[in-house]
Amino acid sequence: MGILDSIRLIFKPKEPKRLGNISIYETLLLLNGLCKPENIFLSDSVYGITSTEEAKKFTEETMVSARQWVAEKHDCDNFSFALMGYWSQGLENFCFGIAWSNVHAFNIMIDDKKQVFIVEPQSNKYIPIEEAKRKSLYYPIRLIVI
């Protein structure tokens, strides 16, 4: 067990504040056009939403980005799944998921202002979808929100 794993056992990040809800229909409307409809997977009828500030704070506290990148062992998909794990461990089901482009895996989130963000789990950067769509690294082709 590494030092980061030991710290995580002692310090569990405080779950973000739920500041509202978003329905599956609103979620689909916001994600529509980012990829083919058959590549959007949603599992719940209602999701919690929080502010981008709350989300950034939580993401930082998870320390997922502090892990070392290792090709084919702990790379972009592992980072995105690890961060999604933290967002899934509480009783709230936030509108936070995993997305893939042709070359990269990352996270996606809808905030309390109903804005879509790409979340880079390796750096904790939150990128508005309008900006992310201009970068092929982040242009999502498959999305999962659970």
C-alpha positions as CSV (number, residue, x, y, z in Angstrom):
1,M,0.0,0.0,0.0
2,G,1.4,3.4,-1.0
3,I,1.3,6.6,0.9
4,L,-1.6,8.0,-1.2
5,D,-3.6,4.9,-0.4
6,S,-2.9,5.3,3.3
7,I,-4.0,9.0,3.2
8,R,-7.2,8.0,1.4
9,L,-8.0,5.5,4.2
10,I,-7.6,8.3,6.8
11,F,-9.2,11.2,4.9
12,K,-12.4,10.6,3.0
13,P,-13.5,13.5,0.9
14,K,-16.7,15.2,1.9
15,E,-19.4,14.7,-0.7
16,P,-20.4,17.8,-2.6
17,K,-23.6,19.6,-1.6
18,R,-26.6,18.6,-3.7
19,L,-28.0,21.9,-5.0
20,G,-30.8,20.6,-7.1
21,N,-31.9,17.9,-9.5
22,I,-31.9,17.2,-13.2
23,S,-34.2,14.7,-14.9
24,I,-33.1,12.1,-17.4
25,Y,-34.9,14.1,-20.1
26,E,-33.1,17.3,-19.3
27,T,-29.9,15.4,-19.2
28,L,-30.5,13.8,-22.6
29,L,-31.4,17.2,-24.1
30,L,-28.1,18.7,-22.8
31,L,-26.0,15.7,-24.0
32,N,-27.8,15.4,-27.3
33,G,-25.6,16.4,-30.2
34,L,-22.4,15.5,-28.4
35,C,-22.5,12.0,-29.8
36,K,-24.9,9.6,-31.4
37,P,-28.0,9.0,-29.2
38,E,-27.2,5.2,-29.1
39,N,-23.8,6.1,-27.5
40,I,-25.4,7.9,-24.5
41,F,-26.1,5.6,-21.5
42,L,-28.1,6.9,-18.5
43,S,-29.1,4.7,-15.6
44,D,-31.3,6.9,-13.4
45,S,-34.4,9.0,-13.9
46,V,-33.2,11.8,-11.7
47,Y,-29.6,13.0,-10.9
48,G,-28.3,15.4,-8.3
49,I,-26.5,18.5,-9.4
50,T,-24.0,20.7,-7.6
51,S,-21.9,23.8,-8.4
52,T,-18.7,23.6,-10.4
53,E,-16.9,25.1,-7.3
54,E,-18.2,22.2,-5.1
55,A,-17.3,19.7,-7.7
56,K,-13.7,21.1,-8.2
57,K,-13.2,21.0,-4.4
58,F,-14.4,17.4,-4.2
59,T,-12.3,16.3,-7.2
60,E,-9.2,17.8,-5.6
61,E,-9.8,16.1,-2.3
62,T,-10.1,12.7,-3.9
63,M,-6.4,12.9,-4.9
64,V,-7.1,10.9,-8.0
65,S,-4.9,13.2,-10.1
66,A,-1.9,12.5,-7.7
67,R,-1.6,9.0,-9.0
68,Q,1.2,8.2,-11.5
69,W,0.2,7.6,-15.1
70,V,1.5,4.3,-16.4
71,A,0.8,3.2,-20.0
72,E,-1.6,0.3,-20.3
73,K,-1.7,-0.1,-16.5
74,H,-2.9,3.1,-14.9
75,D,-3.8,5.4,-17.9
76,C,-6.6,7.7,-18.8
77,D,-9.4,5.1,-18.5
78,N,-8.2,4.1,-15.0
79,F,-8.1,7.8,-13.9
80,S,-11.7,8.4,-15.2
81,F,-13.0,5.2,-13.5
82,A,-11.2,6.1,-10.2
83,L,-12.8,9.6,-10.1
84,M,-16.2,8.2,-11.0
85,G,-15.8,5.8,-8.1
86,Y,-15.5,8.6,-5.7
87,W,-18.6,10.3,-7.2
88,S,-20.5,7.0,-6.9
89,Q,-19.6,6.0,-3.3
90,G,-22.1,8.3,-1.4
91,L,-25.8,8.2,-1.3
92,E,-26.2,11.0,-3.8
93,N,-26.3,10.1,-7.5
94,F,-24.8,13.2,-9.1
95,C,-24.9,13.9,-12.8
96,F,-21.3,12.8,-13.3
97,G,-20.1,10.2,-15.7
98,I,-17.4,8.8,-17.9
99,A,-16.8,9.7,-21.5
100,W,-14.5,8.6,-24.3
101,S,-13.2,10.1,-27.5
102,N,-11.4,8.1,-30.1
103,V,-8.1,8.6,-28.2
104,H,-8.9,9.5,-24.6
105,A,-11.0,8.7,-21.6
106,F,-12.2,11.4,-19.1
107,N,-15.2,12.4,-17.1
108,I,-18.3,14.5,-17.8
109,M,-20.5,16.5,-15.5
110,I,-23.6,18.7,-15.6
111,D,-23.6,21.5,-12.9
112,D,-26.4,23.3,-11.0
113,K,-26.6,25.9,-13.9
114,K,-27.2,23.0,-16.2
115,Q,-23.9,23.5,-18.0
116,V,-22.0,20.5,-19.3
117,F,-18.3,20.2,-18.4
118,I,-15.5,17.8,-19.4
119,V,-13.5,16.9,-16.4
120,E,-9.9,15.9,-16.9
121,P,-9.2,13.5,-14.0
122,Q,-5.5,13.6,-14.5
123,S,-5.3,17.4,-13.8
124,N,-8.7,18.2,-12.2
125,K,-9.5,20.7,-14.9
126,Y,-13.2,21.5,-15.7
127,I,-13.6,22.5,-19.3
128,P,-16.9,23.9,-20.7
129,I,-18.2,21.6,-23.4
130,E,-18.2,24.4,-26.0
131,E,-14.4,24.7,-25.5
132,A,-13.9,20.9,-25.3
133,K,-15.7,20.3,-28.5
134,R,-13.0,22.2,-30.3
135,K,-10.4,19.7,-29.1
136,S,-10.4,16.2,-30.6
137,L,-8.8,14.9,-27.4
138,Y,-12.1,15.6,-25.6
139,Y,-14.8,15.4,-28.1
140,P,-17.0,12.7,-26.6
141,I,-18.3,9.9,-28.7
142,R,-19.6,7.6,-25.8
143,L,-21.0,8.7,-22.5
144,I,-22.1,7.0,-19.4
145,V,-23.8,8.7,-16.4
146,I,-24.8,6.4,-13.6
